[in-house]
């Protein structure tokens, strides 16, 4: 399938799959969407809860759809700002090519001082835990989401799969049951999607789901929590 590099409304670039008319990030702003959905309503929400209860500053994150590594890049920077120690697992069935990575402008827009770190996120080997910074360890896993077998391992999931319009099989009870199992009790999953069918699939496997204001261009998004009694 033909893939193009396009510029989104906030000036940041993303990859478009022409045949699907689908992008890796929102055309209304790739960086804006990632910051709003995954950092503000995911990482910040979870870390603030931890600080309120004076619990550990160690955090484990699973990203569903490692893709361009934009979410991971923002998380590396926030790990420093929030003084968090993060173990990050990014799952991706079809890794982005380095020639595509070289056309992305995330470090130019977010932090030029972290350009080498952005490149390292892509250059580290797959299936091998690698220390990106003293506060951020990354393991990239090349596999299909249905093949994830983790049990009660993660505090937070960034669910950033392609949309249900083009890949409905990634937004089913089967997949969300795998996500539910992978999370620790009180763990949180955030996603840009707000489709009713997605919310119902999450609720069917046991998640407590809330609608939140969406990023630019979207009215709502979803955040799901695994109950403590689970």
BAFILUM-665332 format. One line per 3 residues: their letters; for each residue z, x, y of C-alpha. Coordinates in Angstrom, 3 decimals, padded with zeros to 6 digits. Last residue first. Example, Ala and Ser with C-alpha at 12.3 -4.5 7.8 and 13.67 -1.06 7.14 Angstrom:
residues 2
SA	007.140/013.670/-001.060; 007.800/012.300/-004.500
***
This chain:
residues 230
XXX	039.084/-010.578/-007.534; 042.465/-011.548/-006.073; 041.767/-009.358/-003.046
XXX	038.688/-011.405/-002.180; 035.323/-009.596/-001.923; 034.114/-010.005/001.640
XXX	030.644/-011.007/002.880; 029.135/-010.470/006.330; 025.956/-012.308/007.269
XXX	023.560/-012.195/010.227; 022.658/-014.723/012.927; 020.269/-015.565/015.777
XXX	017.841/-012.717/015.186; 015.567/-011.044/017.763; 018.259/-008.723/019.090
XXX	020.990/-008.327/016.455; 022.649/-011.368/014.874; 025.771/-013.255/015.841
XXX	027.995/-013.579/012.760; 027.973/-015.936/009.773; 030.834/-015.522/007.331
XXX	030.843/-015.261/003.551; 033.745/-015.131/001.097; 032.100/-013.610/-001.968
XXX	032.631/-014.997/-005.476; 029.264/-014.861/-007.292; 028.144/-018.280/-006.019
XXX	029.180/-017.439/-002.449; 026.713/-014.561/-002.304; 023.888/-016.674/-003.722
XXX	024.704/-019.442/-001.228; 024.528/-017.032/001.714; 021.196/-015.671/000.505
XXX	019.734/-019.163/000.047; 020.891/-020.127/003.540; 019.083/-017.172/005.059
XXX	021.186/-015.048/007.416; 019.799/-011.598/006.627; 020.825/-008.500/008.590
XXX	023.298/-007.514/005.911; 026.962/-006.585/005.594; 029.069/-006.225/002.446
XXX	032.843/-005.769/002.622; 035.515/-004.646/000.168; 038.780/-006.569/-000.003
XXX	039.005/-005.681/-003.713; 036.735/-002.695/-004.406; 032.996/-003.259/-004.340
XXX	030.570/-002.398/-007.154; 031.304/-005.617/-009.054; 030.416/-007.781/-006.054
XXX	027.232/-005.780/-005.477; 026.150/-006.284/-009.095; 026.883/-010.017/-008.743
XXX	024.837/-009.925/-005.544; 021.838/-008.654/-007.491; 021.999/-011.337/-010.173
XXX	022.868/-014.058/-007.658; 019.554/-013.309/-005.963; 018.437/-011.441/-002.854
XXX	016.506/-008.532/-004.379; 014.276/-010.865/-006.449; 013.027/-012.462/-003.214
XXX	011.043/-009.326/-002.321; 008.439/-010.281/000.332; 010.083/-013.267/002.039
XXX	013.537/-012.157/000.851; 013.427/-009.232/003.249; 013.295/-005.576/002.229
XXX	016.732/-004.269/001.282; 019.355/-003.267/003.844; 022.650/-004.242/002.204
XXX	025.099/-001.768/003.759; 028.000/-001.955/001.321; 031.604/-001.081/002.188
XXX	034.740/-000.099/000.308; 032.934/001.153/-002.780; 033.916/002.016/-006.357
XXX	035.161/-001.208/-007.971; 032.553/-000.820/-010.745; 029.324/001.127/-010.291
XXX	026.458/000.177/-012.657; 023.459/000.077/-010.306; 020.315/-000.583/-012.371
XXX	019.424/-003.856/-010.626; 019.106/-001.925/-007.353; 016.242/000.128/-008.764
XXX	016.811/003.861/-008.939; 016.580/007.087/-006.965; 020.161/007.990/-006.098
XXX	021.010/009.898/-002.929; 024.510/011.365/-002.830; 025.935/012.148/000.587
XXX	029.261/013.630/001.668; 030.401/013.202/005.264; 033.550/014.518/006.960
XXX	033.055/018.276/006.514; 029.378/017.684/007.347; 026.342/017.085/005.099
XXX	028.233/017.921/001.909; 025.886/017.195/-000.993; 026.381/015.069/-004.123
XXX	023.328/015.542/-006.379; 021.129/012.739/-007.781; 018.406/013.508/-005.215
XXX	018.175/016.857/-003.501; 019.001/017.291/000.205; 015.936/017.278/002.461
XXX	016.168/013.756/003.813; 019.764/013.802/005.021; 019.194/017.433/006.018
XXX	016.580/016.407/008.576; 019.027/014.033/010.256; 021.676/016.764/010.210
XXX	019.336/019.254/011.868; 018.597/016.742/014.618; 022.310/016.151/015.352
XXX	022.379/017.745/018.811; 019.318/015.669/019.667; 021.542/012.609/019.455
XXX	020.426/008.975/019.333; 016.965/008.796/020.926; 015.565/012.208/019.948
XXX	017.478/012.075/016.638; 015.832/008.776/015.771; 012.252/009.728/016.616
XXX	010.434/009.189/013.312; 007.143/011.013/012.796; 008.656/013.829/010.720
XXX	010.149/011.256/008.346; 006.646/010.001/007.544; 005.468/013.493/006.574
XXX	008.690/013.812/004.568; 007.703/010.847/002.385; 010.156/007.949/002.172
XXX	011.805/007.537/-001.211; 010.717/004.673/-003.504; 013.588/003.278/-005.581
XXX	016.285/003.962/-002.999; 020.065/003.996/-003.368; 022.180/005.782/-000.776
XXX	025.697/006.780/-001.763; 028.032/007.833/001.042; 031.477/009.388/000.636
XXX	033.006/009.210/004.109; 036.000/010.951/005.658; 036.715/009.174/008.932
XXX	037.642/010.794/012.240; 036.245/007.821/014.214; 033.826/009.888/016.325
XXX	033.005/012.307/013.508; 032.396/009.563/010.956; 030.454/007.740/013.681
XXX	027.875/010.549/013.803; 027.427/010.568/010.043; 027.221/006.761/010.063
XXX	024.364/006.714/012.586; 022.419/009.107/010.371; 023.170/007.106/007.208
XXX	021.892/003.920/008.822; 018.717/005.666/010.014; 018.142/007.298/006.615
XXX	014.452/006.225/006.671; 014.773/004.302/003.410; 018.281/004.340/001.925
XXX	017.784/000.749/000.701; 021.087/-000.573/-000.590; 023.608/001.722/001.059
XXX	026.919/002.217/-000.711; 029.867/003.398/001.372; 033.183/004.995/000.388
XXX	035.850/005.475/003.048; 038.737/007.904/003.413; 040.850/007.197/006.507
XXX	043.606/005.819/004.271; 045.900/002.976/005.358; 047.692/002.405/008.635
XXX	047.238/-001.384/008.390; 045.641/-001.639/011.809; 043.735/001.583/011.148
XXX	042.194/000.196/007.963; 041.115/-003.015/009.693; 039.517/-000.967/012.465
XXX	037.647/001.062/009.816; 036.217/-002.065/008.191; 034.975/-003.700/011.382
XXX	033.680/-000.420/012.787; 031.712/000.393/009.633; 030.257/-003.059/009.004
XXX	029.953/-005.356/012.009; 029.473/-002.588/014.597; 027.847/000.084/012.396
XXX	025.788/-001.900/009.901; 024.581/-004.963/011.760; 024.682/-004.029/015.446
XXX	023.970/-000.306/015.236; 021.197/-000.741/012.673; 019.576/-003.562/014.654
XXX	019.657/-001.670/017.963; 018.259/001.455/016.292; 015.281/-000.385/014.826
XXX	014.603/-002.559/017.857; 012.903/-005.962/018.041; 010.443/-004.843/015.339
XXX	013.462/-004.914/013.017; 013.650/-002.129/010.465; 011.834/-001.006/007.305
XXX	008.950/-003.235/008.353; 007.026/-006.052/006.653; 003.519/-007.336/007.246
XXX	003.294/-007.261/003.435; -000.067/-005.485/003.228; 000.696/-003.363/006.309
XXX	003.956/-001.875/005.124; 005.453/-000.823/008.455; 007.637/002.240/008.931
XXX	009.938/002.446/011.931; 010.017/003.980/015.387; 012.581/003.706/018.149
XXX	011.498/002.607/021.610; 013.902/-000.349/021.831; 011.081/-002.826/021.127
XXX	009.857/-001.133/017.957; 007.260/001.635/017.681; 005.082/001.717/014.569
XXX	004.502/004.260/011.787; 002.018/002.815/009.314; 002.084/002.372/005.541
XX	-000.891/001.247/003.464; 000.000/000.000/000.000
***
